[in-house]
Amino acid sequence: MSAFALLPSAAMSDGLFAQLDASRTTTTGVLSVERGNLSYATSLSGYTGGADLNASLTYKFVLGEAAPVTFRIGPAFQYEGLATPKFGVRVIAEHYRPTTFGHVFLLGEFTSIDTGYFGLLTVGFNEPDIDFEFTVQGDDDGYFDQSIAATYGLPNNATRLRLGYRFQSREVFAGVSLNTF
């Protein structure tokens, strides 16, 4: 590990992220908890024709000082309805950059389960407290979607209201998130 430029302050950013989004055909809940260098994440999606549960336990390390990138890697699990559970590896890279107007956040995720991927770009503004999110996600099992969302931060707490649109699904979704990082 001596080859990595670890940033102690970033490694100690314990927190919780929870999100619930719902549309006409899909409801998805996400929960991620970080303590020290370990992070537990799970998501549950119910959609027309089925449901799936995903979970992972990842170890975090940070590379770089001027523009630090946080990496997470660890085992992953997926269960879809009555199918046989699938096991694999999840790799995540993320970067948070404060700006004069707010922040920019980039996240890329890959899992060996169904060769799944997820990408997120968030551009956030301080005044008013509005973020714009752009996502792309898919897998080699035939799933692919892109979305755009706006989130509004409720005053004096870590809760955000969400409203967005999924392009391939052609549907509007609404939700709420909580981020204590």
C-alpha positions in Angstrom: 0.0 0.0 0.0 3.0 2.3 0.3 2.7 3.0 -3.5 -0.6 4.8 -2.9 -0.8 8.4 -1.8 -3.5 8.0 0.8 -5.3 11.0 2.1 -6.2 10.4 5.8 -8.9 13.1 5.8 -10.7 11.5 2.9 -10.3 8.1 4.3 -12.1 9.1 7.5 -15.2 10.6 5.8 -17.8 8.3 7.4 -21.3 8.8 6.3 -24.5 7.5 4.9 -26.2 7.9 1.5 -29.8 6.8 1.0 -32.1 7.4 -2.0 -35.5 6.4 -3.1 -36.8 7.0 -6.6 -40.2 6.0 -8.0 -41.7 6.1 -11.5 -44.8 4.6 -13.2 -43.0 1.2 -13.7 -40.0 1.2 -11.3 -39.1 1.9 -7.7 -35.5 1.8 -6.6 -34.0 2.2 -3.1 -30.3 2.6 -2.5 -28.4 2.6 0.8 -24.6 3.1 1.3 -22.9 3.3 4.6 -19.2 4.1 5.0 -17.1 3.5 8.2 -13.4 4.1 7.8 -12.2 2.4 4.7 -15.1 0.0 4.5 -18.3 0.7 2.6 -21.5 -1.4 2.5 -23.9 -0.7 -0.3 -27.2 -2.2 -1.3 -30.0 -1.5 -3.7 -33.4 -3.0 -4.2 -35.3 -2.4 -7.5 -38.9 -3.4 -8.2 -39.9 -3.1 -11.8 -42.6 -4.3 -14.2 -41.9 -8.0 -14.5 -39.5 -8.5 -11.6 -37.2 -7.2 -8.9 -33.5 -7.4 -8.0 -31.3 -7.0 -5.0 -27.7 -5.9 -5.2 -25.2 -5.7 -2.4 -21.4 -5.1 -2.0 -18.8 -4.6 0.6 -15.9 -2.5 -0.7 -12.5 -1.3 0.6 -11.6 2.3 -0.1 -8.3 3.9 -1.0 -7.5 7.4 -2.4 -4.9 8.2 -5.0 -3.6 11.6 -5.8 -3.3 14.9 -3.9 -4.1 17.7 -6.3 -7.1 15.9 -7.8 -7.8 12.9 -5.5 -9.7 10.0 -6.8 -11.4 7.6 -4.4 -11.4 4.0 -5.4 -13.5 1.2 -3.9 -13.2 -2.5 -4.7 -14.8 -5.6 -3.2 -17.2 -8.5 -3.5 -20.6 -8.0 -5.0 -23.9 -10.0 -4.9 -27.0 -9.9 -7.0 -30.3 -11.8 -6.7 -33.1 -11.4 -9.3 -36.4 -13.1 -8.3 -36.1 -16.9 -8.4 -32.8 -16.9 -10.4 -29.6 -18.3 -8.9 -27.7 -15.7 -6.9 -24.8 -14.2 -8.8 -21.4 -13.2 -7.2 -18.7 -10.9 -8.6 -16.5 -8.0 -8.0 -17.5 -4.3 -7.9 -15.0 -1.5 -8.7 -15.8 2.2 -8.2 -13.9 5.4 -8.9 -15.1 8.8 -7.8 -13.9 12.4 -7.7 -15.4 15.4 -5.9 -14.2 18.9 -6.9 -15.4 22.1 -5.1 -15.8 25.0 -7.5 -16.5 28.7 -7.2 -20.2 28.1 -8.0 -20.6 24.8 -6.1 -19.1 21.5 -7.0 -18.6 18.8 -9.6 -18.9 15.1 -8.8 -17.9 12.2 -11.1 -18.5 8.5 -10.3 -17.9 5.4 -12.4 -18.8 1.9 -11.4 -18.2 -1.5 -12.9 -19.4 -4.9 -11.7 -18.4 -8.3 -13.1 -22.0 -9.4 -12.6 -23.6 -9.2 -16.0 -20.8 -6.8 -16.9 -22.8 -4.0 -15.3 -21.8 -0.3 -15.4 -23.0 3.0 -14.0 -21.7 6.5 -14.7 -22.7 9.7 -12.9 -21.9 13.4 -13.5 -23.3 15.9 -11.0 -22.9 19.6 -11.3 -24.1 21.4 -8.1 -24.8 25.0 -7.4 -24.6 26.7 -4.0 -27.2 29.4 -4.6 -29.8 28.2 -5.1 -29.0 24.7 -3.7 -29.7 22.8 -7.0 -27.8 20.0 -8.5 -28.1 18.6 -12.0 -27.3 14.9 -12.5 -26.6 12.9 -15.7 -26.4 9.1 -15.6 -25.8 6.2 -17.9 -26.2 2.6 -16.8 -26.5 -0.9 -18.3 -25.2 -4.4 -18.5 -24.7 -7.2 -21.0 -28.0 -8.7 -20.0 -29.8 -6.2 -22.2 -30.4 -3.3 -19.8 -29.5 0.2 -20.8 -30.8 3.6 -19.8 -29.7 7.2 -19.4 -31.2 9.9 -17.2 -31.2 13.5 -16.3 -32.3 14.8 -12.9 -32.5 18.0 -10.9 -32.2 17.9 -7.1 -33.1 20.6 -4.6 -31.5 20.7 -1.2 -33.9 21.3 1.7 -32.7 24.1 4.0 -30.6 23.2 7.0 -30.4 19.4 6.5 -28.9 16.8 4.2 -32.2 15.9 2.4 -32.7 16.5 -1.3 -35.9 16.3 -3.4 -35.3 14.7 -6.9 -37.1 15.0 -10.2 -35.8 13.4 -13.4 -36.4 11.7 -16.7 -35.1 8.3 -18.0 -34.6 8.5 -21.7 -34.8 4.8 -22.8 -37.6 4.0 -20.4 -39.3 7.3 -21.4 -40.6 8.1 -18.0 -40.4 10.7 -15.3 -39.3 9.7 -11.8 -39.4 11.5 -8.5 -37.6 10.8 -5.3 -35.7 11.9 -2.2 -32.2 11.4 -1.0 -30.2 11.9 2.1 -26.4 12.4 2.1 -24.4 12.8 5.3 -20.9 12.7 3.7 
